[in-house]
């Protein structure tokens, strides 16, 4: 498991994270079995490439901080949260895969919690899109 290469794709909703994660999956990175993925939607017909357990873990972290993805808690509150046993269970899901990609927009907020579990050589790709473009896309959705 220590030799598994992890890539974390970070970025706000509607910033291109699904597109990039799709590219990584097509390049051989494992994100999840199909039944464990968040289902595609009309506004993202190719899929979100988000593992349901990763989403659940991020929601738990935010809830423990009295926050949510659209009401972010203070950074220092997030850093104090420990759900490491739950994250270790998620990490075991990826056993046997050489290259893994994790993606969930909530990870922009919860990354400090995940960093304790992820290998030191984890690569983080942060996509930044102009705020106005994100807002426009969210409003259109």
TADABEL-V140942 format. One record per residue. N is the residue number from 1. SS is DSSP state (~ for helix, > for strand, _ for the rest). OMEGA is omega in whole degrees, -180 to 180 (* if undefined). D_CENTER is the distance of its C-alpha to the mean C-alpha in whole Angstrom. Layout:
# TADABEL-V140942
N,SS,OMEGA,D_CENTER + N,SS,OMEGA,D_CENTER
This chain:
# TADABEL-V140942
1,_,-180,19 + 2,_,180,20 + 3,_,178,20 + 4,_,177,17 + 5,>,178,15 + 6,>,172,12 + 7,>,176,10 + 8,>,178,7 + 9,>,-179,6 + 10,>,175,7 + 11,_,179,9 + 12,_,173,10 + 13,_,175,11 + 14,_,-179,14 + 15,_,179,13 + 16,_,-178,13 + 17,~,178,9 + 18,~,179,10 + 19,~,-179,13 + 20,~,180,12 + 21,~,176,10 + 22,~,178,13 + 23,~,180,15 + 24,~,177,14 + 25,~,178,14 + 26,~,177,18 + 27,_,174,18 + 28,_,177,18 + 29,_,180,14 + 30,>,176,13 + 31,_,-178,10 + 32,_,168,12 + 33,_,-174,15 + 34,~,-177,16 + 35,~,180,17 + 36,~,-180,14 + 37,>,169,12 + 38,_,-175,12 + 39,_,174,15 + 40,_,178,16 + 41,>,-179,18 + 42,_,-178,20 + 43,_,178,19 + 44,>,-171,16 + 45,_,178,18 + 46,_,179,17 + 47,_,-179,14 + 48,_,-180,10 + 49,_,-180,9 + 50,_,178,7 + 51,>,-176,8 + 52,~,-180,10 + 53,~,176,10 + 54,~,177,6 + 55,~,-179,7 + 56,~,179,10 + 57,~,-180,10 + 58,~,177,8 + 59,~,178,11 + 60,~,179,13 + 61,~,-178,13 + 62,~,179,13 + 63,~,178,16 + 64,~,178,18 + 65,_,-175,18 + 66,_,179,20 + 67,_,177,17 + 68,>,-179,14 + 69,_,-179,12 + 70,_,174,15 + 71,>,-172,17 + 72,_,175,15 + 73,_,177,17 + 74,_,-180,19 + 75,~,-177,17 + 76,~,176,20 + 77,~,-179,19 + 78,~,-178,15 + 79,~,-179,17 + 80,~,-177,19 + 81,_,178,17 + 82,_,171,17 + 83,_,-175,16 + 84,~,179,16 + 85,~,178,18 + 86,~,179,15 + 87,~,177,12 + 88,~,176,15 + 89,~,178,16 + 90,~,-179,12 + 91,~,180,13 + 92,~,178,16 + 93,~,-175,15 + 94,_,179,14 + 95,_,178,18 + 96,_,178,20 + 97,_,-178,17 + 98,_,-177,18 + 99,>,-175,15 + 100,>,174,12 + 101,>,176,9 + 102,>,-178,5 + 103,>,173,3 + 104,_,-179,3 + 105,_,179,6 + 106,_,-179,6 + 107,~,173,5 + 108,~,-179,8 + 109,~,-170,10 + 110,~,-176,9 + 111,~,179,9 + 112,~,179,12 + 113,~,-179,12 + 114,~,-176,10 + 115,~,179,12 + 116,_,-176,15 + 117,_,-175,14 + 118,_,178,13 + 119,_,-179,16 + 120,_,-178,17 + 121,_,178,17 + 122,_,177,13 + 123,>,178,13 + 124,>,176,11 + 125,>,-179,11 + 126,>,178,11 + 127,_,178,12 + 128,_,178,15 + 129,_,180,17 + 130,_,-177,20 + 131,~,-178,20 + 132,~,180,22 + 133,~,178,21 + 134,~,-179,18 + 135,~,179,20 + 136,~,-180,22 + 137,~,178,20 + 138,~,-180,18 + 139,~,178,22 + 140,~,-180,23 + 141,_,*,20
